[in-house]
Amino acid sequence: MSMRIGGLASGMDIDSLVKDLMKAERIPLDKLSQKKTLLEWQRDDYRSMNKLLTDLDKLVFEGITLQGSFNKKAVTSSNPGVVSATANGSAVDTSTKIEVLKTATPALWKGSTPLKSDYTASEDATFSFTVTHGDGTQVQKELKIKAGDSIDKIVSAFNSSELGVTAFYDAVKETFVVTKKDTGSKAEIVVDNPETAAFMNDLGFSVDATNNLEGKTSGQDAAFKINGYETTRSSNTFTLSGVTYTLQQEGTANISVASDTNATVDVIKKFVEKYNETIEAINKKTAETRYRAYQPLTTEQRKDLSDKEAEMWDEKAKSGMLRGDSILSSGLNTMRTVLYSTVNTGNSNFDQLSEIGITTSKNYLDKGKLELDEEKLRKALAEDPEAVMKLFTGNGTEEGIAKKLRTAIDQTVDKIELKAGNSLRTNAQFTLGRELTDVDKRISAFEKRLIDVEDRYWRQFSAMEKAIQRSNQQSMYLMQQFGGGQ
């Protein structure tokens, strides 16, 4: 960079002159910067549309794609304080009488000799036990103790171990107590070696000849009658024919299982609402007016506007980035076609969405929004719930509406990502990204050129200043010479 000389000799504001000249030189750069901003706005708008489509896809997958959404069951108990219940989709609609004769309880072991409250473990050790759960299953587990561990720490070690027990210490009776977390009559705790037996003996427990921990109060199995049939279970919670019962106390309760139509209707309503929300946002974006007179503001232009004025300008400048976009328009058309399609449900009365109460709005301003006739849907669910389910989920060989719709959504999402990428793609992997990279290169090259242009202007003005300065010096010299000769 050459030395810059201000307008001392000429009296001109060289700095302002150069800045004004550079403003004209920067016009192409400003246009490049505006083009970059427009590309970024378009990219971001595409990605916001993709988020809407991805959210719709997720809701479809978690809702109308799953058979479980159509097989929900409502369970009621005449006496939930005695028996409560839930049911999965495989449960048949039925009514069952449960008479609880006794509830299941856990086994308990308590030490037979006193354990002083100041007891501490003598050394680091790992003790081994074979635990039989209340249902008869066996596992071998370890208990780790550190030297100097107090009773409280030993209690904590039992409770956090994988022995499946809860321990506590009764300081009043100086007794260590261990209770199985699970219920049932078959629970046992066996010490696996002499070291473990000695440790348990320190805690006040004795071991019998077969290494079983003594001091046991046996747990008991639950006993109950179901529709008059008497049976037992090791746990108070058990499943029969898709219904999970939980016995609370002795007594009698009637359990009713019925199809939960309300839950199925809610799932379908959520789909319709989400679909309408999605296409409304996309239709709005593709119909936005493009205000070409409102280009992105440059830094200098923004300085001259108030915050409110700049906000209003930006709103118009950003409008219409996706106006008439073919990817989105084509995607919406494909989705609409899917919703008109038929599926072999085994019942020709319910092989299209319109036949279960889901139709396209007749108001053209709605641009393809769905309308739900809830009464008609409930009637279809009451008449043939399996056909309604198959219409959405498919029949095993033919895809249902949900899968077809997800395919249409995924195809549109893929096309948008090829155009606008996503947070995981580099600029080189999508069209707008490559255009942004090209603009960045052009901006960088132009900025370097502007540096050279500005330097040239300064060299020229500096040369002019020097020439004027020399001329002024010569004039002063001549004046002095003529003045000196009088």
N, C-alpha and C positions, 0 to 999 in steps of 0.2 A: 504494500500500500504506500502510495507516494505521500509526501508531506502536504498537509492541507493549509492553505492560506486564506483567511477571511477577507472581507471587502474593505480593508483599511485604506487601500489606495484608491479604489473605485468608488467607495461609499455605498456600494450595493450590499444587500443582505444575501451573501452567497449561500449561506446555510439554508435559508428559506427557498432560494431559487433551486438548489439541488433537490431539496425535498419535494418541491412542486414537480420538477422534471421526473423524479423517481416515481411519483404517484402515477403519472402516465405510463411509465415503464412497467409498473406493477399490475396494471389492469389485466394482462393475460394470466399473471400468477393468481390474482384474486379469483378469476374465472375457474382456474384449476382447483383452487381451494374450495370454491362453491360446488364444483362437480364432485369433489371428494366427500363433502358433507352430504350431498344428495344421495350418493352411493351408500353412505353409512346409514342414512335415514331409511333408505329402501331396504337395506340388509336387516336393520332392526325391526322394521315392520313385518318383513317376511318371517323373522324368528318369532315375533309375537303371535303371528297366525299359527305357526307351527306349535307353539305352546298350547294354544287353544285346541288344536287338533289332537295333540298328545294327551291332553287332559281328558278329552272326550274318549279317546281310545282306552285310556286307563279305566274310566268309569264303565265303558262297555265290557271290558275284560273282567272287571271285578263284580259286575252286575249281571247283565242279561246273557253273558257268555256261559255262566256257570249254572249247571243243573240245580245246584243247591239253592240258588235264588228262587227257584220255582217249587222247591220241595220243603219249604219251611213249615214247621209244625207249631201249633199253639197248644200248650199243655196247661190244664187247670187241675187244681187239687181241692177237694171239698174240705180238707183239713191240713193245710200246709204246715201246721205246727207238729203234725205226726209224720206226714210224708210229703216231700216236694219232688218235682220231676221236670226233666227237660227231654226233648226228643230230636233226633236227627231226621234227615229226609227219608230214610228207609223205613221209618216207623209207619205202621198202618193206623188209620183212624179207628180208634177203639176206646172202650171204657173199661177200666180195671179196678177191682176192689182189693186193697191191700190192708191186711190186719197185722200189725207189728206186735209180735209176742215178746221179743226182747231185742234191745239194740246191742251192737257189737261194742266191746270195750277192749282197751289195750292191756297187755301184761305189765306187771310192775315188780321190781326187785328192790328190797331194802336191806341195808346192812344189819347183821345180827349182833355185832359188837360195836361199842361206842367209838366214834372217830373224833378226836380232840380238834378243836377249831384252829389250833396253831400248827396243825400237821403241814409238812412240806415234802415234796418229792426229793428223794435222795440223789437221783442222777438222771441224766438224759437217757431216755429209753423209748423204744417203739414196741408196743404190746399188740398182740394179735388175738382176734376173736372170730369165731364162726357164729354168725347170727342167723337164726331161723325166724323169718317173718311170720306174722299171724296167719298167712295163707299157706304156709309150709315151704315157701321158697327159701333157699339158703344162699348166703354170701359170706365171703371172708374179708374182713376189714381190719384196718390198723388204727391205733390210737397213739399219738406222739405226745410225750410228756418231757418237760425240761427240768433239770435239777433246780431246786428251790421254788418250784411252782407251788403256790398256795392252794387251798381248797377251792377258792373262787376261780383260779385259773384252770384247775383240773375240771371243775364243773363246765367251764367254757370250752375246754378241749373236747369233752364228751359231746356237748351240744353242737359243736361245729364239725365233728367228725362225720364219717359216712356209716356209722353204726346204726343210724336210724332210731336214735333214742333222745330223750330229754332227761337231763340230770338236775338235781338240786340237793342242797345240804340243809338239813333241819338242825340249826344250831342249838335249839332248846333240848332236843332229844339226842343230839350228837349223832345223827344218823344220815348216811349218804343214801340217796334214792335214785333209781334209774327207771324210766318209764318208756315203753316202746311208743314210737310215734304212730305206728299203724295198729289196727285192731285185729283181733282174731285169737283163736284158742291154741294155735300151734307155735306161738312164739317161744323161742329159747335163746339163751346166750351161753356159748361154750368157750372156755379159755383154751387157747391152742398150745400153751407151753407152761412150764413151771414158773418162768419169770412173770408171765401175765397173771398166773394164779397168785403169786406172792404179792403183786401190786394190788390186786383186788382184795386180798386178805388184809393189806394195810388199810384199805378203805372200809373194812368191817364186814366184808363178804366171805362166806365159806364156799368151797367147791366140792361137789359130791364125787363119787368114785368114777363117774363117766365124764368128769370135768364140766358138768353143768353148773351154772351159777345158781346158788341156793338163795333162799329168802324171797321166793317168787309168789306173787298172787297172779294166778293165771288169767289171761284175757278170755273173753268169750265171743263166740260167733253171733251174728244177728240171726234171729229166727222170726219167720213171718209166713203168713198165708197169702197167696196171690190167687184170687178167684177160688178160694177154698183149698188150693194145693199148698201144703206146708213144705218149706225148704229152709236152708240156711245159707249164709254168706259170711266170709271173714270180715268184710267191710260193710259199713252202713250205706255206702254208695256203690251201686252195681248197675249193669246195663242188661236189659232183656228186650229182645226184638226191636232194637233201635231206641228204646226209652230208658233213660238213666234216672233211677230212683235214688233218693236220699232219705233214709229213715232217721227221723228226729227223736221220736220217743214212742212208747207203747200206746196203741190206740188203733183206730180204723180210719181210712180215707179212701175216697173214690178218685181215681186219676182218669181224666178224659184227654184224649189226643185227637186233634182235628187239623185239617189243612189250614195254614195261616194265609188266607187269601189277602188280608191287609198287607202283609209283608211283601208278597209278590207284586201287588198293585203298586206299592211304594217304590219297588225297584224299577218297574216299568215307567212310572211317573218321573223318577229321577233321570232316567235315560232321555225321555221326551224333553224334559226341561233343559238338560245339558245340550242336547242336539240343537234345540231352538236357540239357546244362548250362543252356541258356536257359530251357526250359520248366520245369525243376525249380525254378529261382530264381523264376520268375513264379508258378508254382503255390504255392510256399511263401509268397510275399508275399500272394497273394489269399486264402490260408487262415489267415493269422495271426489270433490271438485279439485282439479289441478290448477292452481293459480300461478301461471308461469311468470307473471310480472313480479311475483314475490320470490326472489332468489335468496338463498341463505345470506345473512348479514355478515359483512366483513367485520374485523375488530374495530376498524375506524368508524364504520357506519353504526355499529352498536353503541359506541361512545356518545353519539349524537342523539340517541333515543333514551327515553325514560324506561324503567324496568317494565312498566305496563305496556308501553308502545312496542318494546322489543318482544314481549311475550305474545302480543297480538300478531305481530309480523311473523314470528316463528310458527304460530299456529297455522297461518295461511301458507307459509313456505313449506311446511311439512305435509300439508294436505295433498292427497292424491298420489302418493308414492306408488300405490298398487292399483291405481284406477284401471279397470278393465283387464286386470291381470289374467292371462290365459291359464296359468297353472292352477290358481285358486278357482276360477270359474269352471274349469274342466273337472276339478276335484269335487266341487259341489254337485255337478251334474251326475257324476258317477255315484256319489252317495245317494242322491235322489233315486237313481235307477235301481240301486240295491233295495231301497225301501219299497219299491213297487213290485219286486220279484216274488215268485211263489216258491214254497218249500213243501216237499212231500211229507206231510205230518201224519199221514194215515187217515186223515179226516179232511175231505175236500171242503168242508164248511169253515175250516180254520187253517187255510194254507197261505193266506195273505194277511198283512197287518191290518188292512181295512176291515177284514172280517172279525177282528177282535177289538175294534174301536179306535185304531190309530190311522188317521187319514191326513192328507195334506190340506192345509188351509185353502179355502176357496177365494180368500182375499189376496189378489195378486201383489198387493203391497207387502204381504208377509214373506214373499219370495221363497216359498217352499217350507215354511214352518209346519210342524206337526201339530195336530189337535188330537186330544185323547177323550174318547167317550168312556168315562169310568164305568158307567152302568153296563155298557156293552161288554167291556173287558171282564167285569166281575161275572157276568152271565156266561161268557166263554170259559172262564176258569172253573165255574161250577159245573158246566156241561162236560168239558174235556180238558182238564188241566195238563195232561200229557201232551196233547196236540199243541197247546199254547207254548209249552216248554220247547217242543221240537221245532216250532216255528222260529224261535230265537237261537236255540243251541244246536239244531241239526238232528238228523236221524241215524247217525253212525256212518252212513255212506255219502250223504249230501250235507253240505255246509248250511247252517242256519243263517238267519238275517244278521246275527251278531258277528259271526266270523266273516261273512261277506263284507260287512260294513268296516270291520277292522282292516281287512285287506285293502279296501278303497282308501281308507285313511292313511294307511302305511305307504301306499303308492304316492299319495299327494305329499306326505311328509318327506319322502325320499327325493322327490323332484324339487321341493323347496330347498332341501339341504344341498342339492347339487348347485342350486342357484345362489343361495345365501349362507350355506354352511351352518355350523353350530359352534358352541363354545369349545368343542374338542378338535375342530378342523383348523388347519392353517389356511392362510389366504390362497395358497397354491392349489387347494383342493376344492374350491368352488368358484363359480363364474364371477360374482361380484368381488370376491377376494382378489382374484387376478386383476380385475379392473382397478381396484384400489391400489394394488402394488404398482401397477403401471403409472397411475396418477401420482403416487408418491415419488416415483423415480423422476417423473417429469417436473414435479415441484422442486425436488432437490437440485436437478440440473438448472432449472430456471433461477433458483435462489443464488446459485454460484454465478450465473451469468449477470444477475443484478448487482452482485458485488463488484464485478469487473466494470459494469456500466457506470455505477456510482463512482468508482475510482477514476474512470476516464473523465467524467464530468468535473471532478475535483482537480484533476491534472490540468484540464483545459482552463478552468477558472483561475487556478493558481498561476498558470502561465500568463493569463491575461493580467492578473494583479501585478505580477513581476514586471510585465511590459509597461503597465501604467506607472508603476513605481519608478522605473528607469526613466520614463518620459518626464515624470514630475521632477525627478532629480536633475535632469538635463535642463528643464525650464528654469528651475531655481538657480542652477549654475549660470545660465545665460543672463538671467536677470541680475544676478550678483555682478557678473562681468560688465554688463552695460551700466549698471548703477555705479560701479566702481570707477568708470572712465569719465564721469561728469565732473 
